[in-house]
Amino acid sequence: QVQLVESGGGLVQPGGSLRLSCAASGSMGSVGAMGWYRQAPGKHRELVAHVTYDGNTNYAEPVKGRFTISEINAKNTVYLQMNNLKPEDTAVYYCHVNGWVPPGDYWGEGTLVTVSS
């Protein structure tokens, strides 16, 4: 059984920072990629940032220059550093893992990020 444990969401004022973490555990062996998606009320889920096993990263245009995704560490954990947060960043953020062992796509339960004054 693969488990994804997310943490780090919360309420922050515009211009503030948060760091999200996602750890893939349980029966998760090696991973091909990990990433973060978000879903705001009334909108579709969208990619925020993504990192492959060999360190290649990809960011959604609205977060470039503000968000940074870490490399996948030996414990299959990845971090998303979010700086200069804006109200439009408010959403539920979901961790995604593309697993190799076992193969498949895995999702976390989501963590809420609220940016408001």
PATIDO-891977 format. One record per atom (N, C-alpha, C): chain; z, x, y; residue in one letter; residue number from 1. Coordinates in steps of 0.05 Angstrom, whole numbers, plus 32768, in hexadecimal, padded with zeros to 4 digits. Layout:
<atoms>
<atom "A",<Z,X,Y>,"a",NUM>
...
</atoms>
This chain:
<atoms>
<atom "A",<8000,8011,7FE8>,"q",1>
<atom "A",<8000,8000,8000>,"q",1>
<atom "A",<8000,8012,8019>,"q",1>
<atom "A",<7FEC,800E,802A>,"v",2>
<atom "A",<7FEA,801D,8043>,"v",2>
<atom "A",<7FFA,800E,8058>,"v",2>
<atom "A",<8009,801D,8068>,"q",3>
<atom "A",<8018,8011,807E>,"q",3>
<atom "A",<8012,801F,8097>,"q",3>
<atom "A",<800D,8010,80AD>,"l",4>
<atom "A",<8009,801B,80C7>,"l",4>
<atom "A",<8021,8013,80D9>,"l",4>
<atom "A",<802E,8027,80E4>,"v",5>
<atom "A",<8045,8021,80F5>,"v",5>
<atom "A",<803E,8029,8111>,"v",5>
<atom "A",<803E,8015,8123>,"e",6>
<atom "A",<8037,801A,813F>,"e",6>
<atom "A",<8051,8018,8150>,"e",6>
<atom "A",<8051,8027,8166>,"s",7>
<atom "A",<8067,8025,8179>,"s",7>
<atom "A",<805E,802E,8194>,"s",7>
<atom "A",<806E,8028,81A8>,"g",8>
<atom "A",<8069,8032,81C3>,"g",8>
<atom "A",<8060,801E,81D8>,"g",8>
<atom "A",<805B,8005,81D0>,"g",9>
<atom "A",<8052,7FF1,81E3>,"g",9>
<atom "A",<806A,7FE9,81F5>,"g",9>
<atom "A",<8063,7FD9,820A>,"g",10>
<atom "A",<8078,7FD0,821B>,"g",10>
<atom "A",<806D,7FC7,8236>,"g",10>
<atom "A",<807F,7FC3,8249>,"l",11>
<atom "A",<8078,7FBB,8264>,"l",11>
<atom "A",<8079,7FD3,8276>,"l",11>
<atom "A",<8064,7FD7,8286>,"v",12>
<atom "A",<8062,7FED,8299>,"v",12>
<atom "A",<8055,7FE4,82B2>,"v",12>
<atom "A",<805C,7FF0,82C8>,"q",13>
<atom "A",<8050,7FE9,82E2>,"q",13>
<atom "A",<8035,7FF7,82E5>,"q",13>
<atom "A",<8023,7FEB,82F5>,"p",14>
<atom "A",<8009,7FF8,82FA>,"p",14>
<atom "A",<800D,8015,8303>,"p",14>
<atom "A",<7FFC,8026,82F8>,"g",15>
<atom "A",<7FFF,8043,82FE>,"g",15>
<atom "A",<8011,8052,82EB>,"g",15>
<atom "A",<801F,8043,82DA>,"g",16>
<atom "A",<8032,8050,82C8>,"g",16>
<atom "A",<8024,805A,82AE>,"g",16>
<atom "A",<8035,8064,829C>,"s",17>
<atom "A",<802B,8070,8283>,"s",17>
<atom "A",<803A,8065,826B>,"s",17>
<atom "A",<802D,8065,8255>,"l",18>
<atom "A",<8039,805E,823B>,"l",18>
<atom "A",<802B,8070,8226>,"l",18>
<atom "A",<803A,8074,8210>,"r",19>
<atom "A",<802E,8082,81F9>,"r",19>
<atom "A",<8032,8072,81E0>,"r",19>
<atom "A",<801C,806B,81D4>,"l",20>
<atom "A",<801C,805C,81BB>,"l",20>
<atom "A",<801B,8070,81A3>,"l",20>
<atom "A",<8027,8069,818D>,"s",21>
<atom "A",<8025,8079,8175>,"s",21>
<atom "A",<801E,8067,815E>,"s",21>
<atom "A",<8010,8073,814B>,"c",22>
<atom "A",<8009,8065,8132>,"c",22>
<atom "A",<800B,8078,811B>,"c",22>
<atom "A",<801B,8070,8107>,"a",23>
<atom "A",<801E,8081,80EF>,"a",23>
<atom "A",<8015,8071,80D7>,"a",23>
<atom "A",<8003,807E,80C8>,"a",24>
<atom "A",<7FF9,8072,80AF>,"a",24>
<atom "A",<8009,807D,8098>,"a",24>
<atom "A",<8016,806C,8089>,"s",25>
<atom "A",<8027,8077,8074>,"s",25>
<atom "A",<8023,8066,805A>,"s",25>
<atom "A",<8037,8068,8049>,"g",26>
<atom "A",<8034,805A,802F>,"g",26>
<atom "A",<8021,806A,801D>,"g",26>
<atom "A",<800D,805D,8013>,"s",27>
<atom "A",<7FFA,8069,8001>,"s",27>
<atom "A",<7FE2,8077,800F>,"s",27>
<atom "A",<7FE4,8078,802A>,"m",28>
<atom "A",<7FCE,8084,8039>,"m",28>
<atom "A",<7FCD,80A2,8033>,"m",28>
<atom "A",<7FB6,80AC,802A>,"g",29>
<atom "A",<7FB2,80C8,8026>,"g",29>
<atom "A",<7FA3,80D4,803D>,"g",29>
<atom "A",<7F8A,80DA,803A>,"s",30>
<atom "A",<7F7A,80E5,8050>,"s",30>
<atom "A",<7F6B,80CF,805F>,"s",30>
<atom "A",<7F67,80D4,8079>,"v",31>
<atom "A",<7F5A,80C1,808A>,"v",31>
<atom "A",<7F41,80CD,8096>,"v",31>
<atom "A",<7F2E,80BC,809C>,"g",32>
<atom "A",<7F15,80C5,80A9>,"g",32>
<atom "A",<7F17,80C3,80C7>,"g",32>
<atom "A",<7F25,80AE,80D0>,"a",33>
<atom "A",<7F28,80AA,80ED>,"a",33>
<atom "A",<7F3F,8097,80F2>,"a",33>
<atom "A",<7F4A,8099,810A>,"m",34>
<atom "A",<7F5E,8087,8114>,"m",34>
<atom "A",<7F57,807F,8130>,"m",34>
<atom "A",<7F60,8068,8138>,"g",35>
<atom "A",<7F59,805F,8153>,"g",35>
<atom "A",<7F6A,8048,815D>,"g",35>
<atom "A",<7F66,8041,8175>,"w",36>
<atom "A",<7F74,802A,8182>,"w",36>
<atom "A",<7F5F,8017,818C>,"w",36>
<atom "A",<7F65,7FFE,8187>,"y",37>
<atom "A",<7F55,7FE7,8192>,"y",37>
<atom "A",<7F69,7FD6,81A2>,"y",37>
<atom "A",<7F5E,7FC5,81B4>,"r",38>
<atom "A",<7F70,7FB3,81C2>,"r",38>
<atom "A",<7F62,7F98,81C5>,"r",38>
<atom "A",<7F73,7F84,81C8>,"q",39>
<atom "A",<7F6A,7F68,81CB>,"q",39>
<atom "A",<7F7A,7F5B,81E1>,"q",39>
<atom "A",<7F6D,7F54,81F7>,"a",40>
<atom "A",<7F7A,7F46,820C>,"a",40>
<atom "A",<7F77,7F28,8207>,"a",40>
<atom "A",<7F88,7F18,8214>,"p",41>
<atom "A",<7F86,7EFB,8210>,"p",41>
<atom "A",<7F6B,7EF0,8216>,"p",41>
<atom "A",<7F5F,7EE1,8204>,"g",42>
<atom "A",<7F45,7ED4,8208>,"g",42>
<atom "A",<7F2E,7EE7,8205>,"g",42>
<atom "A",<7F33,7F00,81FC>,"k",43>
<atom "A",<7F1D,7F13,81F9>,"k",43>
<atom "A",<7F1B,7F1D,81DD>,"k",43>
<atom "A",<7F04,7F2A,81D6>,"h",44>
<atom "A",<7F01,7F35,81BC>,"h",44>
<atom "A",<7F0F,7F50,81BA>,"h",44>
<atom "A",<7F15,7F58,81A2>,"r",45>
<atom "A",<7F21,7F72,819D>,"r",45>
<atom "A",<7F0C,7F87,81A4>,"r",45>
<atom "A",<7F15,7F9C,81B2>,"e",46>
<atom "A",<7F02,7FB1,81BA>,"e",46>
<atom "A",<7F0E,7FCD,81B4>,"e",46>
<atom "A",<7EFC,7FE0,81B0>,"l",47>
<atom "A",<7F05,7FFB,81AC>,"l",47>
<atom "A",<7F10,8007,81C5>,"l",47>
<atom "A",<7F26,8016,81C2>,"v",48>
<atom "A",<7F32,8024,81D8>,"v",48>
<atom "A",<7F2C,8042,81D5>,"v",48>
<atom "A",<7F34,804D,81BF>,"a",49>
<atom "A",<7F30,806A,81BA>,"a",49>
<atom "A",<7F30,806E,819C>,"a",49>
<atom "A",<7F23,8084,8194>,"h",50>
<atom "A",<7F1E,8089,8177>,"h",50>
<atom "A",<7F1D,80A7,8173>,"h",50>
<atom "A",<7F29,80B1,815D>,"v",51>
<atom "A",<7F28,80CD,8157>,"v",51>
<atom "A",<7F22,80D1,813A>,"v",51>
<atom "A",<7F10,80E3,8133>,"t",52>
<atom "A",<7F09,80E8,8117>,"t",52>
<atom "A",<7F1B,80FE,810C>,"t",52>
<atom "A",<7F19,8102,80F2>,"y",53>
<atom "A",<7F2A,8116,80E4>,"y",53>
<atom "A",<7F26,8132,80EF>,"y",53>
<atom "A",<7F0D,8137,80FA>,"d",54>
<atom "A",<7F07,8152,8104>,"d",54>
<atom "A",<7F09,8154,8122>,"d",54>
<atom "A",<7F16,813F,812E>,"g",55>
<atom "A",<7F1D,8142,814B>,"g",55>
<atom "A",<7F09,8136,815E>,"g",55>
<atom "A",<7EF4,812A,8155>,"n",56>
<atom "A",<7EE1,811E,8168>,"n",56>
<atom "A",<7EED,8104,8173>,"n",56>
<atom "A",<7EEB,8101,818D>,"t",57>
<atom "A",<7EF7,80E9,819A>,"t",57>
<atom "A",<7EE1,80D8,81A8>,"t",57>
<atom "A",<7EE8,80BF,81AB>,"n",58>
<atom "A",<7ED7,80AC,81B8>,"n",58>
<atom "A",<7EE8,8099,81C8>,"n",58>
<atom "A",<7EE1,8093,81E1>,"y",59>
<atom "A",<7EF1,8082,81F2>,"y",59>
<atom "A",<7EE0,806C,81FE>,"y",59>
<atom "A",<7EEC,8055,8201>,"a",60>
<atom "A",<7EDF,803F,8210>,"a",60>
<atom "A",<7EDD,8047,822D>,"a",60>
<atom "A",<7EC8,803F,823A>,"e",61>
<atom "A",<7EC3,8047,8256>,"e",61>
<atom "A",<7EDA,8040,8268>,"e",61>
<atom "A",<7EE6,8028,8266>,"p",62>
<atom "A",<7EFC,8022,8279>,"p",62>
<atom "A",<7F14,8034,8278>,"p",62>
<atom "A",<7F18,8043,8262>,"v",63>
<atom "A",<7F30,8053,825F>,"v",63>
<atom "A",<7F2B,8071,8261>,"v",63>
<atom "A",<7F12,8079,8264>,"k",64>
<atom "A",<7F0B,8095,8266>,"k",64>
<atom "A",<7F19,80A1,827E>,"k",64>
<atom "A",<7F25,80B8,827A>,"g",65>
<atom "A",<7F33,80C6,828F>,"g",65>
<atom "A",<7F50,80BD,8293>,"g",65>
<atom "A",<7F58,80A7,8285>,"r",66>
<atom "A",<7F73,809E,8288>,"r",66>
<atom "A",<7F82,809E,826D>,"r",66>
<atom "A",<7F74,809A,8257>,"f",67>
<atom "A",<7F80,8099,823D>,"f",67>
<atom "A",<7F78,80B2,822D>,"f",67>
<atom "A",<7F8A,80BC,821D>,"t",68>
<atom "A",<7F84,80D2,820B>,"t",68>
<atom "A",<7F8E,80CD,81EF>,"t",68>
<atom "A",<7F7D,80CF,81DC>,"i",69>
<atom "A",<7F85,80CC,81C0>,"i",69>
<atom "A",<7F89,80E8,81B4>,"i",69>
<atom "A",<7F9E,80EA,81A4>,"s",70>
<atom "A",<7FA4,8104,8198>,"s",70>
<atom "A",<7F94,8108,817F>,"s",70>
<atom "A",<7F95,8121,8175>,"e",71>
<atom "A",<7F8A,8126,815A>,"e",71>
<atom "A",<7F9C,8118,8145>,"e",71>
<atom "A",<7F91,8115,812E>,"i",72>
<atom "A",<7FA0,810A,8117>,"i",72>
<atom "A",<7FB0,8120,810C>,"i",72>
<atom "A",<7FCB,811D,810B>,"n",73>
<atom "A",<7FDB,8133,8101>,"n",73>
<atom "A",<7FDF,8131,80E2>,"n",73>
<atom "A",<7FEE,8143,80D8>,"a",74>
<atom "A",<7FF0,8145,80BA>,"a",74>
<atom "A",<7FFF,812D,80AE>,"a",74>
<atom "A",<800C,811E,80BF>,"k",75>
<atom "A",<801B,8106,80B5>,"k",75>
<atom "A",<800B,80ED,80BB>,"k",75>
<atom "A",<7FF1,80F1,80BF>,"n",76>
<atom "A",<7FDF,80DA,80C5>,"n",76>
<atom "A",<7FE9,80C9,80DC>,"n",76>
<atom "A",<7FF1,80D7,80F1>,"t",77>
<atom "A",<7FFB,80C9,8109>,"t",77>
<atom "A",<7FE9,80D0,8121>,"t",77>
<atom "A",<7FE5,80BD,8132>,"v",78>
<atom "A",<7FD5,80C1,8149>,"v",78>
<atom "A",<7FE3,80B4,8161>,"v",78>
<atom "A",<7FDF,80C0,8178>,"y",79>
<atom "A",<7FEB,80B7,8191>,"y",79>
<atom "A",<7FD6,80AF,81A5>,"y",79>
<atom "A",<7FDC,809C,81B5>,"l",80>
<atom "A",<7FCB,8094,81CC>,"l",80>
<atom "A",<7FDB,8096,81E5>,"l",80>
<atom "A",<7FD5,80AA,81F6>,"q",81>
<atom "A",<7FE3,80AD,820F>,"q",81>
<atom "A",<7FD3,809D,8224>,"q",81>
<atom "A",<7FE0,808B,8231>,"m",82>
<atom "A",<7FD3,8079,8245>,"m",82>
<atom "A",<7FE0,807E,8260>,"m",82>
<atom "A",<7FD0,8088,8272>,"n",83>
<atom "A",<7FD9,808E,828D>,"n",83>
<atom "A",<7FCA,807C,82A1>,"n",83>
<atom "A",<7FD6,807A,82B9>,"n",84>
<atom "A",<7FCA,806A,82CF>,"n",84>
<atom "A",<7FC2,804F,82C5>,"n",84>
<atom "A",<7FD5,8042,82B8>,"l",85>
<atom "A",<7FCF,8028,82AC>,"l",85>
<atom "A",<7FCA,8013,82C1>,"l",85>
<atom "A",<7FB8,8001,82BA>,"k",86>
<atom "A",<7FAF,7FEB,82CD>,"k",86>
<atom "A",<7FB5,7FD0,82C0>,"k",86>
<atom "A",<7FB8,7FBB,82D0>,"p",87>
<atom "A",<7FBD,7FA1,82C5>,"p",87>
<atom "A",<7FA8,7F99,82B0>,"p",87>
<atom "A",<7F90,7FA1,82B3>,"e",88>
<atom "A",<7F7B,7F9A,82A0>,"e",88>
<atom "A",<7F7E,7FA9,8285>,"e",88>
<atom "A",<7F90,7FBB,8283>,"d",89>
<atom "A",<7F96,7FC8,826A>,"d",89>
<atom "A",<7FAA,7FB7,8259>,"d",89>
<atom "A",<7FB4,7FA2,8265>,"t",90>
<atom "A",<7FC6,7F90,8256>,"t",90>
<atom "A",<7FB8,7F84,823E>,"t",90>
<atom "A",<7FC4,7F88,8227>,"a",91>
<atom "A",<7FB8,7F7F,820D>,"a",91>
<atom "A",<7FCB,7F85,81F6>,"a",91>
<atom "A",<7FC4,7F7A,81DF>,"v",92>
<atom "A",<7FD1,7F83,81C7>,"v",92>
<atom "A",<7FC0,7F9A,81BC>,"v",92>
<atom "A",<7FCD,7FB1,81B7>,"y",93>
<atom "A",<7FBF,7FC9,81AD>,"y",93>
<atom "A",<7FC3,7FCB,818F>,"y",93>
<atom "A",<7FAD,7FCF,8181>,"y",94>
<atom "A",<7FAE,7FD1,8164>,"y",94>
<atom "A",<7FA5,7FEC,815A>,"y",94>
<atom "A",<7FB3,7FF7,8148>,"c",95>
<atom "A",<7FAB,8010,813B>,"c",95>
<atom "A",<7F98,800A,8125>,"c",95>
<atom "A",<7F84,801B,8122>,"h",96>
<atom "A",<7F70,8018,810D>,"h",96>
<atom "A",<7F6D,8033,80FE>,"h",96>
<atom "A",<7F6C,8031,80E4>,"v",97>
<atom "A",<7F68,8049,80D4>,"v",97>
<atom "A",<7F50,8044,80C1>,"v",97>
<atom "A",<7F3E,8058,80C1>,"n",98>
<atom "A",<7F28,8059,80AE>,"n",98>
<atom "A",<7F31,806C,8098>,"n",98>
<atom "A",<7F3A,8061,8082>,"g",99>
<atom "A",<7F45,8072,806D>,"g",99>
<atom "A",<7F31,807D,805A>,"g",99>
<atom "A",<7F36,8095,8050>,"w",100>
<atom "A",<7F26,80A0,803B>,"w",100>
<atom "A",<7F34,809D,8020>,"w",100>
<atom "A",<7F4E,80A2,8020>,"v",101>
<atom "A",<7F5E,809F,8008>,"v",101>
<atom "A",<7F77,808F,800E>,"v",101>
<atom "A",<7F78,8076,8007>,"p",102>
<atom "A",<7F63,8066,7FFB>,"p",102>
<atom "A",<7F4E,805E,8010>,"p",102>
<atom "A",<7F36,8058,8007>,"p",103>
<atom "A",<7F21,8051,801B>,"p",103>
<atom "A",<7F26,8035,8026>,"p",103>
<atom "A",<7F1F,8032,803F>,"g",104>
<atom "A",<7F21,8017,804B>,"g",104>
<atom "A",<7F29,8018,8068>,"g",104>
<atom "A",<7F28,8001,8074>,"d",105>
<atom "A",<7F30,7FFE,8090>,"d",105>
<atom "A",<7F4B,7FF0,8091>,"d",105>
<atom "A",<7F5D,7FFB,80A1>,"y",106>
<atom "A",<7F79,7FF1,80A2>,"y",106>
<atom "A",<7F80,7FED,80BF>,"y",106>
<atom "A",<7F8F,7FD7,80C4>,"w",107>
<atom "A",<7F97,7FCF,80DF>,"w",107>
<atom "A",<7FB6,7FCD,80E1>,"w",107>
<atom "A",<7FC0,7FD5,80F8>,"g",108>
<atom "A",<7FDC,7FD0,80FD>,"g",108>
<atom "A",<7FE0,7FB4,8107>,"g",108>
<atom "A",<7FF9,7FAD,810B>,"e",109>
<atom "A",<8000,7F91,8114>,"e",109>
<atom "A",<7FFD,7F8E,8132>,"e",109>
<atom "A",<7FFB,7FA4,8141>,"g",110>
<atom "A",<7FF7,7FA2,815D>,"g",110>
<atom "A",<8010,7FA7,816D>,"g",110>
<atom "A",<800D,7FB2,8185>,"t",111>
<atom "A",<8024,7FB6,8197>,"t",111>
<atom "A",<801A,7FAE,81B3>,"t",111>
<atom "A",<802B,7F9E,81C0>,"l",112>
<atom "A",<8024,7F93,81DA>,"l",112>
<atom "A",<8028,7FA6,81F1>,"l",112>
<atom "A",<8014,7FAA,8201>,"v",113>
<atom "A",<8016,7FB9,821A>,"v",113>
<atom "A",<8011,7FA6,8231>,"v",113>
<atom "A",<8025,7FA5,8243>,"t",114>
<atom "A",<8023,7F94,825B>,"t",114>
<atom "A",<8025,7FA5,8273>,"t",114>
<atom "A",<8011,7FA4,8285>,"v",115>
<atom "A",<8011,7FB3,829E>,"v",115>
<atom "A",<8013,7F9F,82B5>,"v",115>
<atom "A",<802A,7F9F,82C1>,"s",116>
<atom "A",<802F,7F8B,82D6>,"s",116>
<atom "A",<8045,7F95,82E9>,"s",116>
<atom "A",<8042,7F8D,8302>,"s",117>
<atom "A",<8057,7F94,8315>,"s",117>
<atom "A",<806C,7F7D,8317>,"s",117>
</atoms>
